[in-house]
Amino acid sequence: MKSKSSGHRSLACLAAMLAACVPMFFSACGGGMLAPTSSSQSGTAHAITSIVPDTGSASGGNTVTITGTDFTSGASVSFGGITASKVSFVSSTQLKATTPAHLSGAVSVAVTNPDGSSSDLPNGFTYTSTGLTVASVSPASGAAAGGTAVTITGTNFASGATVSFGGVAASGVSLVSSTQLKATTPAHAGGAVSVAVTNPDGSSSNLPSAFTYTSGSLSVNSVSPASGPAAGGITVTITGTGFDSGTSVSIGGLAPTSVTVANSTTIQAVTPAHSFGSVSVTVTTSGGKSAALASGYTYHAVSLRWSAPSSTPKTITGYNVYRAQASNGPFARLNGASPLTQTAFSDATVQSSTTYYYEVKSVDSNGTESSPDGPITAAIGP
């Protein structure tokens, strides 16, 4: 029988404890000294201070690092009462464990040393109900030189997540929420690339062709349709190269009423009102580069002039202008409710590739119109 004391006792003193000497172990009773061959220690208290990452999939399989104090080799770990499938002892202050599957929500994490001592961290780990996904990137294009600020949306983003564009790490990544990240694009060759998000637990998701890098060259190649009314309001598609998300547009020196950059080669804009004639279409990137297409867009208008009657029994107080798309009508008045007082009118609402017919009627002081003068024909070009 082994003593639990650190001192020694003679065999004679053990007579009260032993019914008889055991000859097979000792040649005679008394005279010998029995020293303890082992001793036991009471368990040492330990604590969990942090778990990184502290979120992961409900399906388990996430590797986490548990830090604390007085961990020992052979310690076990549980998440919400379920034992982790793999635990490795790194040091007395660090363990690594693989999370087991668990229902979604926050759970306690417990560490138990081989001596039976245990500690837990309430709500130390949160299981997410769905996996990591990347749904969209906005804006979806930017300069090959990088530096475009983007917003990435998806699900189950975690603090410390990293982002890459075409395999190149983004800078300035910040977690807004579990469904939104902010990042700044790195430099990359032109073209469409995948955008990937990787959480600290190693889970990753990517969205193919989510972002398009524009080439170094900037150009404006075409505008479609290439003409429209001087009144503006026509949606045109501008094609070229090197457009970025901050690209602006001017048509004849005027800003469109709206501009939408679809990608590095396509912009949609709504034309502003402008005097008739051909004008340049200019694009300017967020970096200050500009390119123009001379005579890229033509504004159409029809200018009408007529002479006042040389003699009339009535007093002429004004004129009404009418337009039709057939010589026999029907004709619709263009100048609104009040007659014109001048003998000129500009129709800024004509469409390209269309023929119009115009009539003018004089109006006397009683509001009575004369017979029409006309029609005259105006053919609008493409």
C-alpha positions in Angstrom: 0.0 0.0 0.0 1.4 3.4 -1.0 1.5 6.3 1.3 -0.1 9.7 0.3 2.4 11.5 2.6 5.7 12.9 1.4 7.5 11.5 4.6 8.6 8.0 5.3 7.2 5.4 7.7 8.8 2.2 9.1 7.1 -1.1 8.3 6.6 -1.6 12.0 4.4 1.5 12.1 2.2 0.0 9.4 1.4 -3.1 11.6 -1.9 -1.7 12.6 -2.8 -1.2 9.0 -1.5 -4.6 7.7 -2.8 -7.9 9.0 0.6 -9.5 8.2 3.8 -8.9 6.4 3.9 -10.0 2.9 7.0 -12.2 2.5 7.0 -12.0 -1.3 7.7 -8.3 -1.1 9.8 -8.1 2.0 12.3 -10.5 3.6 11.4 -9.6 7.1 9.1 -7.2 9.0 10.7 -4.1 10.4 14.0 -2.4 9.7 13.1 -1.3 6.2 11.9 2.2 5.0 9.0 2.5 2.5 9.0 5.6 0.4 6.0 6.7 -1.7 6.4 6.0 -5.4 3.8 8.5 -6.6 1.6 11.3 -5.3 -1.5 13.0 -6.6 -2.2 16.7 -7.0 -5.4 18.5 -6.7 -6.9 20.0 -9.9 -5.7 23.5 -11.0 -8.4 26.1 -11.9 -8.3 27.3 -15.5 -10.3 29.8 -17.6 -11.3 30.5 -21.2 -10.7 34.1 -22.3 -11.5 34.1 -26.0 -12.5 32.0 -29.1 -11.5 33.0 -32.6 -13.4 32.9 -34.8 -16.5 33.1 -32.6 -19.0 32.2 -35.4 -19.3 29.3 -37.8 -21.6 27.1 -39.8 -24.3 25.0 -38.1 -23.0 22.0 -40.0 -19.8 22.2 -38.0 -16.3 21.7 -39.3 -14.9 25.1 -38.4 -11.4 25.3 -36.8 -11.3 27.6 -33.8 -8.5 28.8 -31.5 -9.4 28.8 -27.8 -7.2 30.9 -25.5 -7.2 30.9 -21.7 -5.1 29.7 -18.8 -3.9 26.4 -17.4 -4.9 24.1 -20.2 -3.3 20.7 -20.2 -2.6 18.1 -22.8 -5.5 15.8 -23.3 -8.1 18.5 -22.6 -11.5 18.0 -24.2 -13.7 20.8 -25.6 -17.5 21.0 -26.1 -19.8 23.4 -27.9 -23.3 23.7 -26.4 -22.7 20.3 -24.7 -21.5 18.5 -27.8 -17.9 17.3 -27.8 -15.6 18.7 -30.5 -14.4 16.0 -32.9 -10.8 17.2 -32.9 -8.9 19.0 -30.2 -5.1 19.7 -30.3 -3.1 21.1 -27.4 -0.9 24.0 -28.5 0.2 25.3 -25.1 -1.1 25.9 -21.6 -2.9 29.0 -22.9 -4.1 27.8 -26.3 -6.1 24.9 -27.8 -7.4 24.3 -31.3 -10.7 22.5 -31.9 -13.0 21.6 -34.7 -16.6 22.5 -34.1 -19.3 19.8 -34.0 -22.6 20.3 -35.8 -25.2 22.2 -33.7 -28.4 24.0 -34.1 -28.0 27.7 -34.9 -27.6 30.2 -32.1 -25.1 31.2 -29.4 -23.7 28.4 -27.2 -21.4 28.0 -24.3 -17.9 26.6 -25.0 -16.4 24.3 -22.2 -12.8 23.0 -21.7 -12.2 20.1 -19.4 -8.7 19.0 -18.4 -7.9 15.3 -17.7 -7.9 15.9 -14.0 -11.6 16.8 -14.2 -11.3 20.5 -13.8 -13.5 22.5 -16.2 -14.4 26.0 -17.2 -16.8 27.4 -19.8 -17.4 30.7 -21.7 -21.1 31.4 -22.0 -22.3 32.4 -25.5 -18.7 31.9 -26.6 -19.6 30.7 -30.1 -22.5 31.4 -32.4 -23.7 28.9 -35.0 -25.1 30.4 -38.2 -28.0 28.8 -39.9 -26.7 29.1 -43.5 -23.4 29.0 -45.2 -21.2 31.9 -46.5 -22.3 33.4 -49.8 -21.3 36.3 -52.0 -24.4 37.8 -53.8 -23.3 41.0 -55.4 -20.5 43.7 -55.8 -21.3 47.4 -56.3 -20.1 49.1 -58.3 -19.4 46.2 -60.6 -16.5 47.8 -62.5 -13.4 49.9 -61.8 -10.0 51.0 -63.0 -7.3 48.4 -63.6 -5.1 50.6 -61.3 -7.4 49.6 -58.4 -8.6 52.0 -55.7 -12.3 51.6 -56.3 -14.4 51.5 -53.1 -17.0 48.7 -53.4 -19.7 47.2 -51.2 -20.0 43.4 -51.2 -23.3 41.8 -50.1 -24.0 38.2 -49.1 -24.5 36.1 -46.0 -22.6 35.1 -42.9 -19.7 37.4 -43.2 -17.6 37.4 -40.0 -15.3 39.9 -38.4 -11.8 39.5 -39.9 -13.1 38.3 -43.3 -10.7 38.9 -46.2 -11.7 39.7 -49.8 -9.9 39.0 -53.1 -10.4 40.2 -56.6 -9.2 37.7 -59.2 -7.0 36.1 -56.5 -5.5 39.5 -55.4 -6.2 40.6 -51.9 -8.3 43.7 -51.4 -7.3 46.5 -49.0 -9.4 48.3 -46.5 -11.8 45.4 -45.8 -14.3 46.3 -43.1 -17.3 44.4 -41.7 -20.5 46.4 -41.8 -22.7 43.5 -40.9 -23.0 39.8 -41.4 -24.5 40.6 -44.9 -22.2 43.5 -46.0 -18.5 44.2 -46.4 -16.6 47.3 -47.6 -13.4 46.9 -49.5 -11.0 48.8 -51.9 -10.1 47.0 -55.1 -6.4 46.0 -55.8 -4.7 46.6 -59.1 -5.4 43.9 -61.7 -5.3 43.4 -65.4 -8.4 44.4 -67.4 -11.4 42.0 -67.6 -14.0 40.3 -65.5 -12.8 38.6 -62.3 -14.2 36.6 -59.5 -14.7 38.2 -56.0 -14.1 35.9 -53.1 -14.7 36.3 -49.4 -12.9 34.1 -46.8 -13.9 34.1 -43.1 -11.3 33.6 -40.4 -12.6 30.0 -39.9 -11.4 29.2 -43.5 -14.9 29.0 -45.1 -14.9 30.8 -48.4 -17.3 31.7 -51.2 -16.8 33.5 -54.5 -18.9 35.1 -57.2 -17.6 34.5 -60.7 -17.2 37.6 -63.0 -18.5 39.8 -60.2 -16.2 42.7 -61.0 -14.8 44.1 -64.3 -11.4 45.8 -64.5 -11.3 48.5 -67.2 -8.3 48.6 -69.5 -5.9 51.5 -69.3 -7.2 53.1 -72.6 -10.3 55.2 -72.6 -12.4 55.7 -75.7 -15.9 56.6 -77.0 -16.8 54.5 -80.0 -20.5 55.0 -80.6 -23.7 56.5 -79.4 -27.1 54.8 -80.1 -29.4 56.2 -81.2 -27.2 58.8 -82.7 -29.8 61.5 -82.9 -32.9 62.8 -81.2 -35.1 65.8 -80.5 -33.6 69.1 -79.3 -35.9 68.9 -76.3 -33.8 66.0 -75.0 -35.2 63.2 -72.9 -33.9 60.3 -75.1 -32.0 57.4 -73.5 -28.8 56.7 -75.4 -26.3 53.9 -75.1 -22.6 55.0 -75.2 -20.1 52.3 -76.0 -16.3 52.4 -75.7 -13.5 51.2 -73.4 -12.1 52.1 -70.0 -15.2 53.4 -68.3 -15.3 53.1 -64.5 -18.0 53.5 -61.9 -17.4 57.2 -61.5 -17.3 58.1 -65.2 -19.3 61.2 -66.1 -20.8 62.2 -69.5 -21.4 65.5 -71.3 -23.4 65.8 -74.5 -22.7 69.0 -76.4 -21.1 70.4 -73.2 -24.2 69.7 -71.1 -24.7 67.0 -68.4 -27.3 64.4 -69.1 -30.3 64.2 -66.8 -29.1 60.7 -65.7 -26.0 58.5 -66.2 -25.7 54.8 -65.5 -22.4 53.0 -66.0 -23.3 49.4 -66.8 -19.7 48.2 -67.1 -16.3 49.2 -68.5 -17.7 49.4 -72.1 -21.3 50.6 -71.7 -23.0 53.7 -70.3 -26.6 54.7 -70.6 -27.5 58.4 -70.4 -30.6 60.5 -70.9 -30.0 63.4 -73.3 -30.3 67.0 -72.0 -32.1 69.7 -74.0 -29.9 71.4 -76.6 -30.0 73.6 -79.7 -30.2 71.6 -83.0 -27.1 70.4 -84.7 -24.3 67.8 -84.2 -22.4 67.8 -80.9 -19.6 65.9 -79.3 -20.1 63.2 -76.6 -17.5 63.2 -73.9 -16.8 60.8 -71.1 -14.5 61.5 -68.1 -13.4 58.8 -65.7 -13.2 59.2 -61.9 -9.4 59.6 -62.4 -9.8 62.6 -64.6 -9.2 60.9 -68.0 -11.4 62.2 -70.9 -12.3 60.9 -74.3 -14.7 62.3 -76.9 -16.6 61.3 -80.0 -16.8 64.3 -82.3 -20.3 64.8 -83.8 -21.3 61.8 -81.8 -24.9 62.9 -81.4 -27.2 65.1 -83.5 -30.1 67.2 -82.1 -33.0 67.6 -84.5 -35.4 70.6 -84.6 -37.6 72.2 -87.3 -37.5 76.0 -87.5 -40.6 77.6 -89.2 -40.9 81.2 -90.4 -43.8 82.9 -92.1 -45.0 86.3 -93.1 -47.9 88.2 -91.7 -50.8 88.8 -94.1 -50.3 91.9 -96.1 -53.9 92.9 -95.9 -56.9 91.5 -94.0 -60.3 92.8 -92.9 -59.7 91.4 -89.4 -57.1 92.3 -86.8 -54.6 89.5 -86.5 -53.6 88.9 -82.9 -51.5 85.8 -83.2 -50.8 82.5 -84.9 -51.3 78.7 -84.2 -48.9 76.1 -85.5 -50.1 72.6 -86.3 -48.2 69.3 -87.1 -49.1 65.9 -88.6 -47.3 62.9 -89.9 -49.5 62.7 -93.0 -50.3 65.4 -95.4 -54.1 65.0 -94.8 -53.7 65.0 -91.0 -54.8 64.7 -88.4 -53.0 67.9 -87.3 -52.3 68.7 -83.7 -51.5 72.2 -82.3 -47.9 72.6 -81.1 -47.9 76.0 -79.4 -50.3 75.4 -76.5 -53.4 77.3 -75.5 -52.1 80.8 -76.3 -51.5 81.9 -79.9 -47.9 83.0 -80.9 -47.3 86.7 -81.3 -44.2 86.3 -83.5 -44.0 84.8 -87.0 -41.5 82.1 -86.1 -41.6 78.8 -84.3 -39.0 76.0 -83.5 -40.3 72.4 -83.1 -37.8 70.7 -80.8 -39.8 67.5 -80.3 -39.2 65.9 -83.7 -37.8 62.4 -83.9 -35.1 61.1 -86.3 -36.0 59.4 -89.6 -39.5 60.9 -89.6 -41.4 63.2 -92.1 -43.7 65.9 -90.6 -46.3 68.2 -92.2 -46.9 71.7 -90.8 -49.7 74.3 -91.1 -50.1 77.8 -89.7 -53.3 79.6 -89.0 -53.8 83.2 -88.1 -56.0 84.2 -85.2 -58.1 87.4 -85.1 -59.2 89.4 -82.1 -62.3 87.3 -81.6 -60.1 84.1 -81.4 -61.3 82.9 -84.8 -58.7 81.0 -86.9 -58.1 81.6 -90.6 -57.8 78.8 -93.2 -54.5 77.0 -92.9 -51.4 78.1 -94.8 -49.6 74.9 -95.9 -49.0 72.2 -95.3 -45.2 72.3 -95.8 -43.0 69.2 -95.5 -40.0 68.6 -93.2 -38.1 65.3 -93.5 -35.9 64.6 -90.4 -32.6 62.7 -91.1 -31.3 59.7 -89.2 
